[in-house]
Amino acid sequence: MVSRPASSICRIIAMQQMHHTKRTHQCCCGNMSWRIAAKARGTHVVCYCADCQTYANTLDNGAARVDSDGGTEIFQTLPMHFEFLAGKEHLAALRL
């Protein structure tokens, strides 16, 4: 079991407009790519719940997605700020 901050299950980093320059992303194998709108607003959090940890560890043993406290970094935004560029047919649900 990983440790987490005692104060909450989810730590809000910032309620923000995206400021980083990387707006186009792709999966590890390169079959899917997507873009988040330059003006996308959302909430940047680190979550410590069991579902987020299971999700991160299922994808790549957590190596790139789980921080030193066991949290999973997430940027939550609205669907209207998200656009698939390629590989949408590879999208699938993951049951935890």
Number of C-alpha atoms within 10 A of each C-alpha: 5 10 10 17 12 6 7 11 14 16 16 14 13 11 13 14 14 19 11 7 7 10 14 14 14 15 10 10 6 10 13 17 16 17 15 20 15 15 11 18 18 16 16 19 18 21 22 23 15 15 13 20 19 14 18 20 16 12 13 12 13 17 10 12 18 21 14 9 12 22 26 24 21 15 15 13 18 10 9 9 14 14 14 14 13 13 14 13 8 8 9 7 5 8 6 9
